[in-house]
Amino acid sequence: MTELDEALRLSRAISRQKPMLEKNDLYFEGEQPLKFLAPVLQQELGYRLSPIVLNLALFAVDVYDNRLDVEGFRIGRGAEADDELWDVWQENDGPDLSQQGHRESLALGRAYATVGPGEAADDVPVITLESAFDAIHEDDPKTKRVKHGVKRWTDLDKTRWMTFHHQNGWVTWRFQQGRGWVEDDREDDNGNNLCSLVPLMNDPRILGRNRPGKFDQRLGRSVFHPIVSPLDALNKLASDMMVSAEFHALPRRFATGLKEEDFTDEAGQALDTYSMIAGRMWSTENDKATFGQFPEASLSNFHESIKLLMQIVAMQLGIPADYLLFKGDNPPSADAIRASEAQLVKRAERKQRTLSTRWEQVQRLVLMNMGREVDARPKQIETIWRDPSTPTVAQKADAIMKLVTTKDTTGRSILPIEQARKDLGYTDIEQGRMRDWDENVTLDPQIAAAGRPVQGAAGGN
């Protein structure tokens, strides 16, 4: 099979995945259709029925994304963060790039990062993100590493492009009418032995179920895939609650002894249905007419059902209940927050571990493009993440201070001051300024003045 045949086969796989990707995207954007609604009711209510969407899918993505912040990369065990890698990361808007990649991965199940050389010889390597709508990959069944992948796109002038990435290079085609796919550019045998299309996947399975109309779970799953049915039920209940608020929660009036022609305005024109429903006052000269009012209905049953479903959603996502305001108005204590977030923090740490492998592959490709092949060896690069937990500043500082002041048998601190500053969350730039201050610290003028007589006496003056 030629490279073009492989690329077209993978391109067709992208098209097969599109329906499920679109479904996830609709839930992420809060634009999913309303489920569990009788067609007759929808037809009868017409334009007055506006679905209420409680976008907990977006909330779920944000909860995890807020705990996935990349703070640097180090090469070798115990080494400091690599300044050159961080400069390349910043040049490519890495903080914003990684956030977008994590959000797409959490929402759609996967996103892709690509690495390539800059336009000029002295330019830094270019890191870009690709959507799952435009790219797909396949793993080598033996090594489980990315074997090859495809990215396709269409220019504003409707020109179609396709790039096939493999472990030692890539080839790009463009589609021309009458000629089909025509090769435009290629790079062969770059010696990297690493595909430049790197998948950022969320919760992939070992053996995916690649069935018609189903998502291939080897390619990852959205973070909200277990709560799709509860979300549909929540939106249905919320919409029902608004319908009930219109027809039952508001006082409903009735009249007897009236005819249809009695419902007219001052000009004798018949009132439309909405005016008859929402009108504030009815009057008539018919002495046989009587008026009354039905008691309004309570909506508390909807409140309890919505609360129950949201608690189920929180349980399935590992989100603390106080995130969804189910514990009253009093804020929980710091210890209660840490205990309730234990499962969420653990899940975030697992996602950091999975994403670390992918971002480290990206940095290996960056190092290879920079000519630092020695540093690009496997297992040499480590991703530095921000702590996903939410300890209080006072609690964290107190624990670190105890470790710094506690000495071992040789008189050394258990925790060096440099590590303490890292644990407190200071950036590399801030730590550098602190080291400069430590080296250039001056004595208090009074202490220095008091020391002069002592020094003079020691010198015999």
C-alpha positions as CSV (number, residue, x, y, z in Angstrom):
1,M,0.0,0.0,0.0
2,T,1.4,3.4,-1.0
3,E,1.7,6.4,1.3
4,L,-1.2,8.0,-0.6
5,D,-3.4,4.9,-0.1
6,E,-2.6,4.9,3.6
7,A,-3.4,8.6,3.8
8,L,-6.8,8.2,2.1
9,R,-7.7,5.3,4.3
10,L,-7.0,7.4,7.4
11,S,-8.9,10.3,5.9
12,R,-11.9,8.1,5.5
13,A,-11.5,7.1,9.2
14,I,-11.7,10.8,10.1
15,S,-15.1,11.0,8.3
16,R,-16.4,8.0,10.1
17,Q,-15.5,9.6,13.5
18,K,-17.2,12.9,12.6
19,P,-20.8,12.1,13.8
20,M,-19.6,11.2,17.3
21,L,-17.2,14.2,17.4
22,E,-20.1,16.4,16.4
23,K,-22.2,14.9,19.2
24,N,-19.6,15.7,21.8
25,D,-19.1,19.1,20.4
26,L,-22.8,19.9,20.7
27,Y,-22.8,18.8,24.4
28,F,-19.7,20.9,25.0
29,E,-21.3,24.0,23.4
30,G,-24.6,23.4,25.2
31,E,-26.4,23.0,21.8
32,Q,-27.6,19.4,22.1
33,P,-31.2,18.7,21.1
34,L,-33.8,18.2,23.9
35,K,-34.5,14.5,24.7
36,F,-37.5,12.7,26.3
37,L,-40.0,15.3,24.9
38,A,-43.2,14.1,23.4
39,P,-43.5,15.4,19.7
40,V,-47.1,16.3,20.3
41,L,-46.2,18.6,23.2
42,Q,-43.4,20.2,21.2
43,Q,-45.7,20.8,18.3
44,E,-48.4,22.3,20.6
45,L,-46.1,24.6,22.4
46,G,-44.4,25.7,19.3
47,Y,-42.2,28.8,19.6
48,R,-43.1,29.2,23.3
49,L,-40.9,26.1,24.1
50,S,-37.3,27.2,24.6
51,P,-35.1,24.3,25.9
52,I,-33.2,25.0,29.1
53,V,-29.7,23.6,28.8
54,L,-27.7,23.1,32.0
55,N,-24.2,23.0,30.4
56,L,-22.5,20.7,32.9
57,A,-20.5,19.2,30.1
58,L,-18.6,22.5,29.8
59,F,-18.4,22.7,33.6
60,A,-16.8,19.2,33.7
61,V,-14.2,20.2,31.1
62,D,-13.3,23.4,33.0
63,V,-13.0,21.6,36.4
64,Y,-10.3,19.3,35.1
65,D,-8.7,21.8,32.8
66,N,-8.2,24.2,35.7
67,R,-5.9,21.6,37.3
68,L,-3.7,20.9,34.2
69,D,-1.2,23.7,34.1
70,V,2.3,23.0,32.5
71,E,5.0,25.0,34.3
72,G,8.2,23.7,32.6
73,F,10.3,20.8,31.4
74,R,13.5,19.4,32.8
75,I,16.0,17.1,31.2
76,G,17.6,14.5,33.5
77,R,16.8,13.4,37.0
78,G,17.1,16.2,39.6
79,A,17.9,18.8,36.9
80,E,16.5,22.3,36.9
81,A,13.9,23.4,34.3
82,D,15.5,23.6,30.9
83,D,15.6,27.3,29.9
84,E,16.0,26.7,26.2
85,L,13.0,24.4,26.0
86,W,10.9,26.9,28.0
87,D,11.9,29.7,25.6
88,V,10.7,27.6,22.7
89,W,7.5,26.8,24.6
90,Q,6.9,30.5,25.3
91,E,7.7,31.5,21.7
92,N,4.9,29.1,20.6
93,D,2.5,30.5,23.2
94,G,2.8,27.2,25.1
95,P,0.5,28.1,28.1
96,D,-2.3,29.1,25.8
97,L,-1.5,26.2,23.4
98,S,-1.6,23.6,26.1
99,Q,-4.8,24.9,27.6
100,Q,-6.5,24.7,24.2
101,G,-5.1,21.2,23.7
102,H,-6.3,20.0,27.1
103,R,-9.8,21.4,26.6
104,E,-10.2,19.8,23.2
105,S,-8.9,16.5,24.6
106,L,-11.3,16.6,27.5
107,A,-14.2,17.6,25.4
108,L,-13.8,15.5,22.2
109,G,-11.6,12.7,23.6
110,R,-8.4,13.8,21.7
111,A,-6.5,16.6,20.1
112,Y,-3.1,16.6,18.3
113,A,0.1,18.5,18.5
114,T,2.6,18.7,15.7
115,V,6.2,19.8,15.6
116,G,8.1,21.1,12.6
117,P,11.0,23.4,11.7
118,G,10.6,27.2,11.5
119,E,10.5,29.2,8.3
120,A,14.2,30.2,8.6
121,A,17.2,28.2,9.7
122,D,17.5,30.2,13.0
123,D,13.8,30.1,13.8
124,V,12.7,28.0,16.8
125,P,10.7,24.8,16.1
126,V,7.0,25.4,15.5
127,I,4.4,23.7,17.8
128,T,0.8,23.7,16.5
129,L,-2.4,22.1,17.6
130,E,-4.8,20.1,15.4
131,S,-8.5,19.3,16.0
132,A,-9.8,15.7,16.1
133,F,-12.1,16.8,13.2
134,D,-9.0,17.3,11.0
135,A,-6.5,14.6,12.2
136,I,-6.3,11.0,13.2
137,H,-3.5,8.5,14.0
138,E,-2.8,4.8,14.3
139,D,-0.5,3.1,16.8
140,D,2.0,0.3,15.9
141,P,0.4,-2.9,17.4
142,K,3.9,-4.0,18.5
143,T,5.4,-1.0,20.1
144,K,2.2,0.9,20.9
145,R,3.9,4.1,19.6
146,V,2.3,6.3,16.9
147,K,3.0,4.6,13.6
148,H,1.5,7.2,11.3
149,G,-1.3,9.8,11.1
150,V,-3.0,12.2,8.8
151,K,-4.0,15.9,9.0
152,R,-6.3,17.3,6.3
153,W,-7.6,20.9,5.8
154,T,-9.2,23.2,3.3
155,D,-7.9,26.7,2.4
156,L,-10.2,29.7,2.0
157,D,-9.9,29.3,-1.7
158,K,-11.4,25.7,-1.3
159,T,-8.1,24.0,-2.0
160,R,-7.9,20.7,-0.2
161,W,-4.7,19.6,1.5
162,M,-3.6,16.4,3.2
163,T,-0.4,15.6,5.1
164,F,0.7,12.1,6.0
165,H,3.0,11.9,9.0
166,H,5.2,8.8,9.6
167,Q,8.0,8.0,12.0
168,N,10.8,9.4,9.8
169,G,9.1,12.3,8.0
170,W,6.0,13.5,6.2
171,V,4.5,14.1,2.8
172,T,1.9,16.7,1.7
173,W,-0.5,16.5,-1.2
174,R,-3.0,19.0,-2.6
175,F,-6.1,18.1,-4.6
176,Q,-6.4,19.4,-8.2
177,Q,-9.4,19.0,-10.4
178,G,-8.7,16.4,-13.1
179,R,-5.4,15.3,-11.6
180,G,-6.5,14.1,-8.1
181,W,-4.0,14.3,-5.3
182,V,-0.7,15.9,-6.4
183,E,2.4,15.8,-4.2
184,D,3.4,19.2,-3.0
185,D,6.3,18.6,-0.5
186,R,7.9,15.9,1.6
187,E,10.6,15.1,4.1
188,D,12.0,11.5,4.2
189,D,14.3,9.8,6.6
190,N,14.9,12.7,9.1
191,G,16.3,10.2,11.6
192,N,13.8,11.1,14.3
193,N,12.1,7.7,14.4
194,L,9.2,9.5,16.0
195,C,6.0,10.6,14.3
196,S,5.6,14.4,14.4
197,L,1.8,14.1,14.9
198,V,1.4,13.6,18.7
199,P,-2.0,12.6,20.1
200,L,-3.3,14.2,23.3
201,M,-5.9,11.7,24.4
202,N,-8.2,11.5,27.4
203,D,-9.1,8.2,28.9
204,P,-8.2,5.9,26.0
205,R,-9.0,2.2,26.2
206,I,-6.7,-0.7,25.2
207,L,-9.2,-2.4,23.0
208,G,-11.6,0.0,21.4
209,R,-15.0,-0.9,20.0
210,N,-14.8,0.3,16.4
211,R,-18.5,-0.4,15.4
212,P,-20.7,1.5,13.0
213,G,-22.0,4.6,14.7
214,K,-19.8,4.1,17.7
215,F,-16.7,6.0,18.8
216,D,-13.4,4.1,18.6
217,Q,-12.5,4.3,22.3
218,R,-8.8,3.6,21.5
219,L,-8.7,7.2,20.4
220,G,-9.9,8.5,23.7
221,R,-13.2,9.5,25.3
222,S,-14.6,12.8,26.4
223,V,-14.5,13.5,30.1
224,F,-18.3,13.9,30.2
225,H,-19.1,10.7,28.3
226,P,-20.5,8.9,31.5
227,I,-23.0,11.8,32.2
228,V,-24.6,12.2,28.8
229,S,-27.9,10.5,29.8
230,P,-28.2,12.4,33.2
231,L,-27.5,15.6,31.2
232,D,-30.4,14.8,28.9
233,A,-32.7,14.1,31.8
234,L,-31.6,17.4,33.6
235,N,-32.4,19.5,30.5
236,K,-35.7,17.8,30.1
237,L,-36.6,18.4,33.7
238,A,-35.5,22.0,33.5
239,S,-37.5,22.6,30.4
240,D,-40.6,20.9,32.0
241,M,-40.2,23.1,35.0
242,M,-40.4,26.2,32.8
243,V,-43.5,24.8,31.0
244,S,-45.1,24.1,34.4
245,A,-44.2,27.6,35.5
246,E,-46.1,29.0,32.6
247,F,-49.2,26.8,32.7
248,H,-49.4,25.6,36.4
249,A,-47.2,27.6,38.7
250,L,-48.9,30.9,37.8
251,P,-52.5,31.3,39.0
252,R,-54.9,30.0,36.3
253,R,-58.3,31.7,35.9
254,F,-61.4,30.2,34.4
255,A,-64.7,31.6,33.3
256,T,-68.1,30.0,32.6
257,G,-71.1,31.3,30.7
258,L,-68.9,32.9,28.0
259,K,-68.8,32.4,24.3
260,E,-65.8,32.6,21.9
261,E,-67.0,35.9,20.5
262,D,-66.7,37.4,24.0
263,F,-62.9,37.2,23.7
264,T,-62.5,40.3,21.5
265,D,-60.6,43.6,21.9
266,E,-62.1,47.1,21.9
267,A,-62.2,47.1,18.1
268,G,-64.1,43.9,18.0
269,Q,-61.1,41.9,16.8
270,A,-60.7,38.4,18.2
271,L,-57.9,37.9,20.7
272,D,-55.2,35.4,19.8
273,T,-54.6,32.4,21.9
274,Y,-51.6,33.9,23.7
275,S,-53.6,37.0,24.7
276,M,-56.4,34.8,26.1
277,I,-53.8,32.8,28.1
278,A,-51.6,35.7,29.3
279,G,-54.3,38.4,29.6
280,R,-54.6,39.9,33.1
281,M,-58.3,40.8,33.2
282,W,-61.5,39.5,31.5
283,S,-64.8,41.4,31.6
284,T,-68.2,40.8,30.1
285,E,-71.7,42.2,30.2
286,N,-73.2,38.7,30.4
287,D,-74.8,38.4,33.8
288,K,-74.6,34.6,33.7
289,A,-70.9,34.6,33.5
290,T,-68.8,33.5,36.5
291,F,-65.1,33.7,37.1
292,G,-62.7,31.8,39.3
293,Q,-59.1,30.8,39.8
294,F,-57.4,27.4,40.1
295,P,-54.7,27.0,42.8
296,E,-51.1,27.3,41.5
297,A,-48.9,24.2,41.5
298,S,-45.6,23.9,43.4
299,L,-42.4,23.3,41.5
300,S,-40.5,21.8,44.4
301,N,-40.8,18.3,42.8
302,F,-38.7,19.5,39.9
303,H,-36.1,21.1,42.3
304,E,-35.6,17.8,44.1
305,S,-35.3,15.8,40.9
306,I,-32.8,18.2,39.4
307,K,-30.8,18.2,42.6
308,L,-30.7,14.4,42.6
309,L,-29.5,14.2,39.0
310,M,-26.8,16.8,39.7
311,Q,-25.6,14.8,42.6
312,I,-25.3,11.8,40.4
313,V,-23.4,13.9,37.9
314,A,-21.0,15.1,40.6
315,M,-20.5,11.5,41.8
316,Q,-19.6,10.2,38.3
317,L,-17.2,13.1,37.7
318,G,-15.6,12.9,41.1
319,I,-16.6,16.5,41.7
320,P,-17.2,17.7,45.3
321,A,-20.8,18.3,46.1
322,D,-20.1,21.9,47.3
323,Y,-19.0,22.7,43.7
324,L,-22.7,22.4,42.8
325,L,-23.9,24.3,45.9
326,F,-25.6,21.4,47.6
327,K,-24.2,22.1,51.1
328,G,-25.9,25.3,52.1
329,D,-24.6,28.8,52.3
330,N,-21.8,28.3,54.9
331,P,-18.4,27.7,53.2
332,P,-16.8,24.4,54.1
333,S,-13.6,24.4,56.2
334,A,-10.2,23.9,54.6
335,D,-10.0,20.3,55.9
336,A,-13.4,19.5,54.4
337,I,-12.4,21.0,51.1
338,R,-9.3,18.8,50.9
339,A,-11.2,15.7,51.9
340,S,-14.0,16.3,49.4
341,E,-11.5,17.0,46.6
342,A,-9.4,13.9,47.1
343,Q,-11.0,12.0,44.2
344,L,-10.9,14.9,41.9
345,V,-7.2,15.6,42.7
346,K,-6.3,12.0,42.1
347,R,-8.1,11.9,38.7
348,A,-6.3,15.2,37.8
349,E,-2.9,13.6,38.7
350,R,-3.7,10.6,36.5
351,K,-4.5,12.9,33.6
352,Q,-1.2,14.8,34.2
353,R,0.7,11.5,34.1
354,T,-1.0,10.5,30.8
355,L,-0.5,13.9,29.2
356,S,3.1,14.1,30.4
357,T,4.1,11.3,28.1
358,R,2.6,13.2,25.1
359,W,4.1,16.6,26.0
360,E,7.5,14.9,26.5
361,Q,7.2,13.5,23.0
362,V,6.6,17.0,21.7
363,Q,9.7,18.2,23.5
364,R,11.8,15.3,22.1
365,L,10.8,16.5,18.7
366,V,11.7,20.1,19.6
367,L,15.1,19.0,20.8
368,M,15.7,17.0,17.6
369,N,14.8,20.0,15.5
370,M,17.3,22.0,17.6
371,G,20.1,19.5,17.1
372,R,20.1,18.3,20.7
373,E,19.6,14.6,19.9
374,V,21.6,13.5,23.0
375,D,19.0,15.2,25.3
376,A,16.1,13.8,23.3
377,R,16.6,10.3,24.5
378,P,13.5,8.5,25.9
379,K,12.8,8.9,29.6
380,Q,15.2,11.9,29.9
381,I,12.5,14.6,29.8
382,E,10.1,15.4,32.6
383,T,7.0,17.6,32.5
384,I,6.6,20.0,35.5
385,W,3.0,20.5,36.5
386,R,1.4,22.8,38.9
387,D,0.0,21.1,42.0
388,P,-3.6,20.1,41.2
389,S,-4.7,20.2,44.8
390,T,-6.0,23.4,46.5
391,P,-4.2,23.7,49.8
392,T,-4.4,27.0,51.7
393,V,-1.3,29.2,51.5
394,A,-0.9,29.2,55.3
395,Q,-1.1,25.4,55.6
396,K,1.4,24.8,52.8
397,A,3.8,27.4,54.1
398,D,3.6,26.0,57.6
399,A,4.3,22.4,56.4
400,I,7.3,23.5,54.2
401,M,8.7,25.7,57.1
402,K,8.7,22.7,59.4
403,L,10.7,20.6,56.8
404,V,13.2,23.4,56.3
405,T,13.9,24.0,60.0
406,T,14.1,20.3,60.8
407,K,17.7,19.1,60.8
408,D,19.2,15.7,60.3
409,T,22.1,14.2,62.3
410,T,24.6,16.2,60.2
411,G,22.8,19.5,60.8
412,R,21.4,19.8,57.3
413,S,17.8,20.7,56.6
414,I,15.5,17.9,55.5
415,L,14.2,20.2,52.7
416,P,16.7,22.6,51.0
417,I,15.6,26.2,50.7
418,E,15.7,26.0,46.9
419,Q,13.2,23.1,46.9
420,A,11.0,24.9,49.5
421,R,10.7,27.9,47.1
422,K,9.7,25.5,44.3
423,D,7.1,23.9,46.5
424,L,5.7,27.2,47.4
425,G,4.9,27.9,43.7
426,Y,7.5,30.5,42.9
427,T,8.5,30.6,39.2
428,D,12.0,30.1,37.9
429,I,12.4,33.8,37.3
430,E,11.2,34.6,40.8
431,Q,13.6,32.0,42.3
432,G,16.5,33.5,40.3
433,R,15.8,36.9,41.7
434,M,15.7,35.4,45.2
435,R,19.1,33.8,44.6
436,D,20.5,37.1,43.5
437,W,19.1,38.8,46.7
438,D,20.7,36.0,48.8
439,E,24.1,36.6,47.2
440,N,23.9,40.4,47.4
441,V,22.4,40.7,50.8
442,T,23.9,43.5,52.9
443,L,24.2,43.8,56.7
444,D,22.0,46.1,58.6
445,P,23.8,49.5,58.9
446,Q,23.6,49.4,62.7
447,I,25.1,45.9,62.8
448,A,27.8,46.9,60.4
449,A,28.7,50.0,62.6
450,A,28.8,47.9,65.7
451,G,31.1,45.5,64.1
452,R,33.8,48.1,63.2
453,P,35.2,48.5,66.8
454,V,35.5,44.8,67.1
455,Q,37.3,44.5,63.8
456,G,39.6,47.4,64.9
457,A,40.4,45.8,68.2
458,A,41.2,42.6,66.5
459,G,43.6,44.5,64.2
460,G,45.5,46.1,67.1
461,N,44.1,49.7,66.5
